[in-house]
Amino acid sequence: MIRVAIVGYGNLGRGVEKAIKKNSDMSLIGIFTRRKPETVSSEGSPVFPMAELMNKKEDIDVCILCGGSATDLPEQTPKLTQWFNTVDSFDTHAKIPEHFLAVDKIAKEHQKTSIISVGWDPGLFSLNRLIAKSILPQGETLTFWGKGVSQGHSDALRRVSGVADAVQYTIPNDEIIERLKAGEKLELTARDKHVRECFVVLEEGADQEKIKNEIIEMPNYFSDYDTTVHFISQKTLESEHKQGMPHGGKVLRVGETSEGMKQVYDFSLDLQSNPEFTASVIVAYARACVRLADEKVYGAQTVFDVAPKYLTQLSDDVLRKDYL
């Protein structure tokens, strides 16, 4: 039985709790939170303050870190990997290399295994970009997200001083997608492919114009896109923008295997709940993390480093018989 700890209990943490219940080889040791445990309503799982995590060290095989990429994970993943095998969903693409190096150093020093940047992008989309590129070496790969709620970008909004709550939608340019699939060769910027739409609840007395400018100028998140910011009430946000948190997207590679022989590789996801699906991916990689640790494969890993068979409970014989 793989013994799991959830660190952080927002939307992703709640999704991880649900996912663990669907995996018969896993048990949840507890949810560890910076909030007062008595204020956290879990689905029947024990809740502990973060200070208790070290006291449970011998009972935990892997920690699933459910904090945000903007400020939590860059500090939390290296710190906790001193004592635990860890999996995180760090999704600031531009900073993944430096995050990897920081975690890898700590993990190797302390003989721990950490799989970083797990989810569907980065994660499953990353794998499909690599596979498509390898199969069709001559071509172009583009990734489109949405329409849907981005957890990472929503978290970045909520970190802005004066923002009480927020949700961000990523919206793809469908016209561009169809033109690419038809074989047009386009020189595209990030701004051409997507727009970002933000729904923001302000704290009392917050400077609306200042916050709007801070959002649209935020590097790595909004500055490279056409971004619209709407200021709304908490009631409207809850009723219109927090029901299910849908998302999705596609990895599209258009290439040629010979002159004029066009091939389209199209991997897509259509998700009713972004955090629940992301959590399900992370839980599968938590299984892989423990197996790699058992084999003494220490250091930081990504989805590129993990063989698919490590993700499943099924035996090699069953995989060859039923899935190959």
Number of C-alpha atoms within 10 A of each C-alpha: 8 18 18 27 25 24 25 21 23 15 17 25 24 20 22 28 26 15 20 18 12 11 16 10 12 17 16 17 20 20 26 24 22 12 14 12 16 9 8 15 12 14 9 7 12 14 22 20 15 17 11 12 20 13 9 12 14 9 14 19 22 26 29 27 27 26 26 25 22 18 12 14 21 20 14 18 30 23 15 21 27 19 18 25 29 30 30 25 28 29 23 19 13 9 13 16 10 11 21 22 14 17 29 23 16 23 27 17 13 16 18 27 31 35 29 28 25 26 26 22 21 19 22 18 21 19 17 20 21 13 14 22 18 10 13 19 13 14 17 18 20 15 20 21 23 22 19 24 27 22 22 20 25 20 19 21 28 18 16 17 13 18 19 17 21 26 25 24 25 21 19 21 16 12 9 17 17 11 12 19 18 12 14 12 12 10 6 10 10 12 15 14 19 22 21 25 20 23 22 25 24 22 13 9 7 14 13 16 9 10 19 18 12 16 20 19 15 14 10 13 20 22 15 18 19 14 21 16 16 11 15 14 13 16 10 12 18 13 9 9 17 13 11 13 19 21 23 21 22 20 22 23 26 23 23 16 13 9 6 8 8 14 16 19 20 17 16 16 16 14 18 15 19 23 25 23 21 23 28 22 20 30 26 20 28 29 23 23 29 24 17 21 18 13 9 12 17 21 24 27 22 18 19 12 9 15 9 12 12 19 18 14 14 10 11 12 9 10 13 9 9 7 8 6
